[in-house]
Amino acid sequence: MKPYETWLKKAKNDLVSSKKLIKGDDSVLDTSIYHTQQCAEKALKGFLSFKQYPLEKTHDIDYLIECCMECDIEFETILDYGDILNPYSTLFRYPGPVLDPEIEDVREAIKMAEKIFNFVKKKIEAEEKAQLHDSETEPEVKPNGQK
């Protein structure tokens, strides 16, 4: 498995976990919303890894989206999601004035994380397809000008 594929696998696992933790009478909203931030972070790092962009140790989704924008300006379309998901890396993980998010906030965060994940996945798949097409259409170069 390539490094970017492992990032995407971990991102997908966070998304699946987030969705499972919101279900049922025993939902765990604080952990569910945390995994939405983790999904977005890992998906973005997966794209940067795919582009062989130097990865930094950061959890800042806004920053990661800005790095992705250096490779593909279309990442600007998801920039607002970072402002919303960023705080969930710590907001409900530790005791504080509010222990759990509202269920609607968790649902919205899941939608945003899933949009980021799918956006990244489609970008990578499109580039892989283009790279494959380019490699198939390049003429074979033979030594000494042979045809």
C-alpha positions as CSV (number, residue, x, y, z in Angstrom):
1,M,0.0,0.0,0.0
2,K,1.3,3.4,-1.0
3,P,1.7,6.1,1.8
4,Y,-1.2,8.2,0.5
5,E,-3.4,5.1,0.4
6,T,-2.7,4.4,4.1
7,W,-3.7,8.1,4.9
8,L,-7.0,7.5,3.0
9,K,-7.6,4.2,4.7
10,K,-7.2,5.9,8.1
11,A,-9.4,8.8,7.1
12,K,-12.1,6.4,5.9
13,N,-11.9,4.5,9.2
14,D,-12.4,7.8,11.1
15,L,-15.4,8.6,9.0
16,V,-16.9,5.1,9.6
17,S,-16.2,5.4,13.3
18,S,-17.9,8.8,13.5
19,K,-21.0,7.5,11.8
20,K,-21.2,4.4,14.1
21,L,-20.7,6.5,17.3
22,I,-23.7,8.8,16.5
23,K,-26.1,5.8,16.2
24,G,-28.4,4.4,18.8
25,D,-29.3,5.1,22.4
26,D,-25.7,4.9,23.5
27,S,-24.3,7.4,21.0
28,V,-20.9,9.0,21.9
29,L,-21.2,12.4,20.4
30,D,-17.9,13.9,21.7
31,T,-15.9,11.1,20.2
32,S,-17.9,11.1,17.0
33,I,-17.3,14.7,16.3
34,Y,-13.6,14.3,17.1
35,H,-13.4,11.6,14.4
36,T,-14.8,14.0,11.8
37,Q,-11.8,16.3,12.3
38,Q,-9.5,13.4,12.1
39,C,-11.1,12.2,8.9
40,A,-10.6,15.5,7.2
41,E,-7.1,15.9,8.5
42,K,-6.0,12.5,7.3
43,A,-7.7,12.8,3.9
44,L,-5.9,16.1,3.2
45,K,-2.6,14.6,4.3
46,G,-3.4,11.7,1.9
47,F,-3.7,14.2,-1.0
48,L,-0.5,16.0,0.0
49,S,1.3,12.6,0.3
50,F,0.0,11.7,-3.2
51,K,1.4,14.9,-4.6
52,Q,4.6,14.2,-2.7
53,Y,4.2,17.5,-0.8
54,P,6.3,17.7,2.3
55,L,4.0,16.8,5.3
56,E,4.3,18.7,8.5
57,K,3.1,17.6,11.9
58,T,0.0,19.7,12.2
59,H,-3.7,19.2,12.9
60,D,-4.7,22.5,11.4
61,I,-7.2,21.7,8.6
62,D,-7.2,25.3,7.3
63,Y,-3.4,25.1,6.9
64,L,-3.6,21.7,5.2
65,I,-6.3,22.9,2.8
66,E,-4.0,25.9,2.0
67,C,-1.1,23.5,1.3
68,C,-3.5,21.5,-1.0
69,M,-4.4,24.7,-2.8
70,E,-0.8,25.1,-3.7
71,C,-1.2,21.9,-5.7
72,D,-4.8,22.4,-6.8
73,I,-6.7,25.7,-6.5
74,E,-10.0,23.8,-6.4
75,F,-9.4,23.0,-2.8
76,E,-10.5,26.5,-2.1
77,T,-14.0,25.2,-2.4
78,I,-13.7,23.3,0.9
79,L,-11.8,26.0,2.8
80,D,-14.8,27.0,4.9
81,Y,-15.1,23.4,6.3
82,G,-11.7,23.8,8.0
83,D,-13.0,26.7,10.2
84,I,-15.8,24.5,11.4
85,L,-14.0,21.2,11.8
86,N,-10.7,22.5,13.3
87,P,-11.9,23.0,16.8
88,Y,-13.2,19.5,17.1
89,S,-9.7,18.1,17.5
90,T,-9.8,19.2,21.1
91,L,-13.0,21.0,22.0
92,F,-14.9,18.0,23.4
93,R,-12.0,15.7,24.1
94,Y,-11.3,17.1,27.6
95,P,-13.5,18.3,30.5
96,G,-14.7,21.8,29.9
97,P,-17.8,24.0,30.1
98,V,-19.6,21.9,27.5
99,L,-19.0,18.1,27.5
100,D,-20.9,17.1,24.4
101,P,-21.8,18.7,21.1
102,E,-25.3,19.0,19.9
103,I,-26.4,16.1,17.7
104,E,-27.1,18.5,14.8
105,D,-23.5,19.8,15.0
106,V,-22.2,16.2,14.8
107,R,-24.4,15.4,11.8
108,E,-23.2,18.5,10.0
109,A,-19.6,17.7,10.9
110,I,-20.0,14.2,9.5
111,K,-21.3,15.7,6.2
112,M,-18.4,18.1,5.9
113,A,-15.8,15.4,6.7
114,E,-17.4,13.1,4.1
115,K,-17.4,15.9,1.5
116,I,-13.7,16.5,2.2
117,F,-12.9,12.8,2.0
118,N,-14.9,12.3,-1.3
119,F,-13.4,15.5,-2.8
120,V,-9.8,14.2,-2.1
121,K,-10.6,10.7,-3.3
122,K,-12.0,12.0,-6.6
123,K,-9.0,14.3,-7.1
124,I,-6.6,11.4,-6.6
125,E,-8.6,9.0,-8.8
126,A,-8.7,11.6,-11.6
127,E,-5.0,12.2,-11.4
128,E,-4.2,8.5,-11.3
129,K,-6.4,8.0,-14.4
130,A,-4.7,10.9,-16.2
131,Q,-1.3,9.5,-15.3
132,L,-2.3,6.1,-16.6
133,H,-3.7,7.5,-19.8
134,D,-0.5,9.6,-20.3
135,S,1.7,6.5,-19.8
136,E,-0.3,4.5,-22.3
137,T,-0.2,7.2,-25.0
138,E,3.5,8.1,-24.8
139,P,5.4,6.6,-27.7
140,E,7.9,3.9,-26.9
141,V,11.4,5.2,-27.4
142,K,13.8,2.6,-28.8
143,P,17.6,2.8,-28.9
144,N,19.4,4.0,-32.0
145,G,16.2,5.5,-33.6
146,Q,14.7,2.0,-34.3
147,K,11.0,1.9,-35.0
